[in-house]
Amino acid sequence: MTISVSCYHHFYAAGSSAGQPDSQENPVRWLPLVIFFVLAWIEISLFIQVAHVLGVLLTMLLVVFTSCIGVSLVKNQGMKNFMLMQEKLARNESPAQEMVKSVSLIIAGFLLLLPGFFTDMLGLLLLLPPVQKHLTLKLMPHLRVWRGPGAGPDSGYTMDGEFERKDSDRLEHHDDPKDR
């Protein structure tokens, strides 16, 4: 009995000095769990409604079909976007716009892989170019792309100094075999 009381006391003592749980808990801590349950409720409700209209078998096939289509769309657009990023990097341009598009493609792919119609709709929305453009406009001011040293005029290290050649004969090129 003493052990359980001692554990109980240590568990609640960290929260407050009165032995009660901390009443000023951060509500954002529970947000992912709430979102998960709300999303599950929406998905189950939509699945039941679609199953009433189309039937259970056709609804299951539709869920699998949307997942396959979503994966293929994300794969094709992702490869094209990766090539665009490579081209921009080769031209020493900022690939920030393509990076935002890549992130939206990854999120869209994840949403399309999840079984359900609501997440499929969200994933398909993220694949639409106007939505991607809007996301790019909203996120671009917050992005900083680092290209590494030597990428711009103000990058790298410059040493200021003077020099004088001491042995100019060593630097000359001789084609005559007798000089060798």
URRA-V900210 format. One record per residue. N is the residue number from 1. RES is the residue in one small letter. SS is DSSP state (H for helix, E for strand, - for the rest). PHI is phi in whole degrees, 0 to 359 (NA if undefined). OMEGA is omega in whole degrees, -180 to 180 (NA if undefined). Layout:
# URRA-V900210
N	RES	SS	PHI	OMEGA
N	RES	SS	PHI	OMEGA
This chain:
# URRA-V900210
1	m	-	NA	-179
2	t	H	295	-179
3	i	H	295	-179
4	s	H	294	177
5	v	H	294	179
6	s	H	296	178
7	c	H	296	179
8	y	H	299	-179
9	h	H	295	-180
10	h	H	292	-180
11	f	H	295	-177
12	y	H	272	-179
13	a	H	293	179
14	a	-	291	-178
15	g	-	284	180
16	s	-	203	-177
17	s	-	281	-178
18	a	-	275	-179
19	g	-	83	179
20	q	-	253	177
21	p	-	297	-180
22	d	-	294	-177
23	s	-	278	-180
24	q	-	258	180
25	e	-	289	-180
26	n	-	286	-178
27	p	H	291	180
28	v	H	294	179
29	r	H	301	-177
30	w	H	268	-175
31	l	H	302	179
32	p	H	300	179
33	l	H	293	178
34	v	H	296	179
35	i	H	299	179
36	f	H	301	-178
37	f	H	290	177
38	v	H	295	179
39	l	H	297	178
40	a	H	297	179
41	w	H	297	179
42	i	H	298	-178
43	e	H	297	-180
44	i	H	295	179
45	s	H	298	179
46	l	H	296	180
47	f	H	299	180
48	i	H	296	-180
49	q	H	295	179
50	v	H	292	179
51	a	H	295	176
52	h	H	293	-178
53	v	H	278	-173
54	l	H	262	-173
55	g	-	100	-174
56	v	H	292	-177
57	l	H	296	179
58	l	H	295	177
59	t	H	294	177
60	m	H	297	178
61	l	H	297	179
62	l	H	295	178
63	v	H	296	179
64	v	H	294	-179
65	f	H	298	-180
66	t	H	295	177
67	s	H	295	180
68	c	H	295	179
69	i	H	298	-180
70	g	H	298	179
71	v	H	296	-179
72	s	H	292	177
73	l	H	297	-179
74	v	H	295	180
75	k	H	297	-179
76	n	H	294	180
77	q	H	293	179
78	g	H	295	178
79	m	H	294	179
80	k	H	296	179
81	n	H	293	178
82	f	H	297	178
83	m	H	296	177
84	l	H	297	178
85	m	H	297	179
86	q	H	298	179
87	e	H	297	180
88	k	H	294	178
89	l	H	295	178
90	a	H	295	178
91	r	-	274	-180
92	n	-	62	176
93	e	-	255	-180
94	s	-	283	177
95	p	-	268	-174
96	a	H	300	-179
97	q	H	297	179
98	e	H	291	178
99	m	H	293	177
100	v	H	297	179
101	k	H	296	178
102	s	H	296	178
103	v	H	296	178
104	s	H	294	177
105	l	H	293	179
106	i	H	295	179
107	i	H	295	178
108	a	H	298	178
109	g	H	299	178
110	f	H	297	180
111	l	H	294	180
112	l	H	287	177
113	l	H	285	178
114	l	-	293	180
115	p	-	287	178
116	g	-	146	-175
117	f	H	273	-180
118	f	H	294	179
119	t	H	293	175
120	d	H	296	178
121	m	H	296	178
122	l	H	296	179
123	g	H	296	178
124	l	H	293	176
125	l	H	299	180
126	l	H	291	178
127	l	H	274	-179
128	l	-	286	-179
129	p	H	303	178
130	p	H	297	179
131	v	H	292	178
132	q	H	296	179
133	k	H	295	178
134	h	H	298	178
135	l	H	299	179
136	t	H	298	180
137	l	H	296	-179
138	k	H	284	-174
139	l	H	266	-177
140	m	H	303	180
141	p	H	297	-177
142	h	H	264	-177
143	l	-	263	172
144	r	-	231	-179
145	v	-	256	177
146	w	-	260	-177
147	r	-	257	179
148	g	-	95	-179
149	p	-	291	178
150	g	-	84	-175
151	a	-	276	-177
152	g	-	226	-177
153	p	-	290	-178
154	d	-	260	-177
155	s	-	256	179
156	g	-	92	-177
157	y	-	239	179
158	t	-	244	177
159	m	-	252	-180
160	d	-	265	180
161	g	-	182	178
162	e	-	237	177
163	f	-	217	178
164	e	-	215	179
165	r	-	282	179
166	k	-	262	-175
167	d	-	234	-178
168	s	-	283	180
169	d	H	294	-178
170	r	H	295	-176
171	l	H	270	-179
172	e	-	282	-179
173	h	-	259	-179
174	h	-	248	177
175	d	-	265	-177
176	d	-	283	-178
177	p	H	293	-180
178	k	H	291	-178
179	d	H	283	-176
180	r	-	276	NA
